[in-house]
Amino acid sequence: MCSILGYFNTCFSSNELENYNQKMSHRGPDASCVKEYLFRDKRLYLAHNRLAIQDLDSKANQPMENDRYVIVFNGEIYNHFEIRNDLSFANFQTHSDTETLLWSFTELGVEKTINRLNGMFAIALFDKVNEKLYLVRDRVGIKPLYYTFQNGEFIFSSELKGIRDDFKKVDWGTLILFGGALCLGGIVIESGANVLLGEKIIALLGDFNYVLILILLTAMTVILTNFISNTGLTGILIPILLGASLNIPKEILILAVGISASCSFILPVGTPPNAIVYGEGVKKEGMIKVGAILSIISVVIIALYFSILSSI
């Protein structure tokens, strides 16, 4: 499995960080390491627990670095040999996909490398030259990546147990926002059902084909909203347009969007679907709150859509 861990601008010592890293040693029993770097005149600790699979050599241990980048990586890149063969750099010391990633980021850049990746991954990449820290997660979130920014300290980890204990507290503001959004979603669904006449909906759901369509549309909206678009807007509009183009009954379409919207408020919002740059602009503590607010806006859009359909 492996685990990655990072602390920036922390008061903790390297020994304390080793203790937090050891809490995730079950994810990588073959090697463990914590290294300290200087990032904008502040300390950055990068840590890794390794489960050796592709290359058993200790040269493949992490953090791994060259003159430009430092990387800690959890996951597997299925096409890493294909990427390696396309690079001009040829002096590889290991057969690990981590080294392929390191030199691909160096040669192709961050965005081009990410776009080429086929696999499951959670990556922390520290650019020593431009002083940026990148967090990258696979597009459907197979590999876990938790992060928090509190009191000027930024932490990321493969598991919650890697985050300092006093930072793991309930954010009541976010909880209230999600609760309000969930209630609003329920009200919208109920009002929409009343407008569209319950008898017709029940009749449609008596047809197995429409039940299957409802399940597929709901699943599509939840996936698009939470794991790809991350704002809710794209995840809701695409199924609406698709359903309209396929002449799916508007009652089924409304139910699918309404149910998935309510599910979206329960699922986490704010985890990076692709990459987040921590450097040029610090991601604020309220990032998850922004996601919740955007979800509420999405529900308002659904409500407007209900009103339009009911007038047709």
C-alpha positions in Angstrom: 0.0 0.0 0.0 2.6 2.6 1.2 1.8 5.8 3.0 2.8 9.4 2.5 2.9 12.2 5.1 3.9 15.8 5.1 4.1 18.7 7.6 4.8 22.3 6.6 5.5 25.2 9.0 5.1 22.9 12.0 6.5 23.2 15.6 7.0 19.4 15.7 10.4 17.9 15.6 11.6 15.2 13.3 11.3 12.6 16.1 7.7 13.6 16.7 7.0 13.3 13.0 8.6 9.8 13.0 6.1 8.8 15.6 3.2 10.0 13.5 4.7 8.2 10.5 5.0 5.0 12.4 1.2 5.1 13.1 0.9 4.2 9.4 3.7 1.6 9.3 1.1 -1.2 8.6 0.8 0.4 5.1 4.5 -0.1 4.4 6.6 -2.4 6.6 9.7 -2.6 4.2 11.1 0.9 4.7 10.3 4.1 6.6 11.9 7.5 6.3 11.3 11.2 7.4 13.3 14.0 5.7 13.4 17.7 6.4 13.6 20.4 3.7 13.6 24.2 3.7 10.5 25.6 2.0 10.1 29.4 2.0 12.3 29.7 5.0 10.2 27.2 6.9 10.6 23.6 7.6 8.9 21.0 5.4 8.9 17.4 6.5 8.1 14.6 4.0 7.7 11.0 5.2 7.0 7.7 3.6 6.3 4.1 4.6 7.1 1.7 1.8 5.7 -1.6 0.7 8.2 -2.8 -1.8 6.5 -4.5 -4.9 7.9 -3.4 -8.2 11.5 -3.0 -7.1 12.9 -4.4 -3.9 16.1 -2.4 -4.0 16.6 0.2 -1.2 17.4 2.7 -4.0 13.7 2.8 -4.6 13.0 4.0 -1.1 11.3 7.4 -0.6 11.4 10.3 -0.3 13.2 10.2 -3.7 14.7 13.3 -5.2 16.9 14.8 -7.9 18.2 18.4 -8.3 14.7 19.8 -9.0 12.1 17.7 -7.2 11.4 15.6 -4.1 8.6 13.0 -4.3 6.7 10.7 -1.9 4.2 8.5 -3.7 1.6 5.9 -2.8 0.1 3.7 -5.5 0.9 2.2 -8.8 1.4 3.6 -12.3 0.4 1.0 -14.8 2.0 2.7 -17.9 5.2 3.9 -16.2 7.5 1.9 -18.5 5.7 3.4 -21.5 6.3 6.9 -20.0 9.9 6.0 -19.2 10.6 4.9 -22.7 9.5 8.3 -24.0 11.9 10.2 -21.8 15.3 11.4 -23.0 16.7 10.7 -19.5 18.1 7.1 -19.5 20.2 6.8 -16.4 17.6 5.1 -14.2 18.8 3.5 -11.0 15.7 1.4 -10.3 12.7 -0.2 -12.0 10.3 1.6 -9.7 7.4 3.7 -11.0 8.4 6.4 -8.4 11.7 7.1 -10.3 9.8 7.2 -13.6 7.4 9.8 -12.0 10.3 11.8 -10.7 12.1 12.2 -14.0 8.9 12.6 -16.0 7.9 15.6 -13.8 11.4 17.0 -14.4 11.4 16.5 -18.1 7.7 16.9 -19.1 6.4 19.1 -16.3 3.7 18.5 -13.8 0.6 18.9 -15.8 1.8 16.9 -18.8 2.9 14.1 -16.5 -0.4 14.0 -14.6 -2.4 13.8 -17.9 -0.4 10.8 -19.0 -0.8 8.8 -15.8 -2.8 5.6 -15.9 -3.1 4.1 -12.4 -4.0 4.7 -8.8 -2.0 7.3 -7.0 -1.5 9.9 -4.2 1.6 12.0 -4.8 3.3 14.8 -3.0 5.8 16.6 -5.1 8.1 19.4 -3.8 9.6 21.7 -6.4 12.8 22.9 -4.7 13.6 25.4 -7.4 10.2 27.2 -7.6 9.3 26.5 -4.0 5.9 24.8 -4.6 4.3 21.8 -3.1 2.0 19.8 -5.3 -0.6 17.3 -4.0 -1.9 14.9 -6.7 -4.6 12.2 -6.4 -5.9 9.8 -9.0 -9.1 10.9 -10.6 -11.5 8.7 -8.8 -9.8 8.8 -5.4 -8.7 5.2 -5.1 -5.7 6.2 -3.1 -6.5 8.2 0.0 -5.2 11.7 0.6 -6.2 13.8 3.6 -5.1 17.3 4.2 -5.7 20.3 6.5 -4.5 23.9 6.9 -4.8 25.3 10.4 -3.1 28.1 12.2 -0.6 28.5 9.4 0.4 24.8 9.4 -0.3 22.6 6.4 -0.5 18.8 6.8 -1.3 16.0 4.4 -1.5 12.2 5.1 -2.6 8.9 3.7 -4.7 8.3 6.9 -6.2 10.6 9.5 -4.0 9.0 12.2 -1.1 10.8 10.6 -2.5 14.2 11.3 -1.7 15.8 14.7 -4.4 15.0 17.3 -5.3 18.6 18.2 -6.1 19.3 14.6 -8.7 16.6 14.3 -11.7 18.6 15.6 -15.3 19.0 14.4 -15.8 22.0 12.1 -19.3 23.0 13.2 -19.6 25.7 10.5 -19.1 23.1 7.8 -21.4 20.6 9.5 -24.2 23.2 9.7 -23.8 24.1 6.0 -24.0 20.4 5.0 -27.0 19.9 7.3 -28.8 22.9 5.8 -28.0 21.7 2.3 -29.3 18.3 3.0 -32.6 19.7 4.4 -32.9 22.0 1.4 -32.3 19.1 -0.9 -35.1 17.1 0.8 -37.5 20.0 0.5 -36.7 20.4 -3.2 -37.3 16.7 -3.9 -40.6 16.7 -2.0 -41.9 19.8 -3.7 -40.8 18.6 -7.1 -42.6 15.3 -6.5 -45.8 17.1 -5.5 -45.6 19.4 -8.5 -45.1 16.4 -10.9 -48.0 14.3 -9.4 -46.9 11.3 -7.4 -49.2 8.9 -9.3 -47.2 9.3 -12.5 -43.9 8.8 -10.8 -45.2 5.6 -9.1 -46.5 4.4 -12.5 -43.1 5.0 -14.2 -41.2 3.2 -11.4 -43.4 0.2 -12.0 -41.4 -0.3 -15.2 -38.0 -2.0 -14.5 -36.4 -0.2 -17.4 -37.1 3.2 -15.8 -35.9 2.0 -12.4 -32.6 1.0 -14.1 -32.3 4.4 -15.8 -33.0 6.1 -12.5 -30.2 4.2 -10.8 -27.7 4.9 -13.6 -28.5 8.6 -13.8 -28.3 8.9 -10.0 -24.9 7.1 -9.9 -23.6 9.2 -12.8 -24.5 12.5 -11.1 -23.0 11.5 -7.8 -19.7 10.4 -9.5 -19.5 13.5 -11.6 -20.3 15.8 -8.7 -18.0 14.4 -6.1 -15.1 12.8 -7.9 -14.6 14.8 -11.2 -16.2 18.3 -11.3 -15.9 18.9 -7.5 -18.3 21.8 -7.7 -21.6 20.0 -8.3 -22.6 22.2 -11.3 -21.0 20.0 -14.0 -22.1 16.8 -12.3 -25.7 18.0 -12.4 -25.9 19.7 -15.8 -24.4 16.8 -17.8 -27.1 14.2 -16.7 -29.8 16.8 -17.3 -28.6 17.3 -20.9 -28.1 13.6 -21.4 -31.5 12.7 -20.1 -33.2 15.4 -22.3 -31.4 14.2 -25.4 -32.5 10.6 -24.8 -36.1 11.7 -24.2 -36.1 10.2 -20.7 -39.3 11.2 -18.8 -38.8 14.4 -16.9 -40.1 12.8 -13.7 -37.3 10.2 -13.7 -34.7 12.8 -14.5 -35.9 15.1 -11.7 -35.8 12.2 -9.2 -32.3 11.2 -10.3 -30.9 14.7 -9.9 -32.7 15.3 -6.6 -31.6 12.0 -5.0 -28.0 12.4 -6.2 -27.9 16.0 -4.9 -28.9 14.9 -1.4 -26.2 12.1 -1.6 -23.7 14.7 -2.6 -24.1 16.7 0.6 -23.3 13.6 2.6 -20.1 12.8 0.7 -16.9 14.8 1.4 -16.4 18.0 -0.6 -13.0 19.6 -1.2 -10.7 16.7 -1.7 -8.6 17.3 -4.8 -9.8 15.3 -7.8 -6.5 15.9 -9.7 -4.0 18.4 -8.3 -3.8 21.3 -5.8 -0.9 23.7 -5.7 0.2 24.9 -2.3 2.7 27.6 -3.0 1.5 30.5 -5.2 -1.7 30.8 -3.2 -2.4 29.1 0.1 -5.6 27.0 0.0 -7.7 28.5 2.8 -9.1 26.6 5.8 -12.6 27.3 4.4 -12.0 25.3 1.2 -14.5 22.6 2.3 -17.0 25.3 3.2 -16.7 26.8 -0.3 -17.5 23.3 -1.6 -20.6 23.1 0.6 -21.8 26.5 -0.5 -21.3 25.6 -4.2 -23.4 22.4 -3.5 -26.2 24.6 -2.0 -26.1 26.8 -5.2 -26.4 23.5 -7.2 -29.6 22.7 -5.3 -31.0 26.2 -6.0 -30.3 25.4 -9.7 -32.2 22.1 -9.3 -35.2 24.0 -7.7 -35.3 26.5 -10.7 -35.1 23.5 -13.0 -38.1 22.0 -11.2 -40.1 25.2 -11.7 -39.3 25.3 -15.4 -40.3 21.7 -16.0 -43.5 22.1 -14.0 -44.6 25.0 -16.3 -44.0 22.9 -19.5 
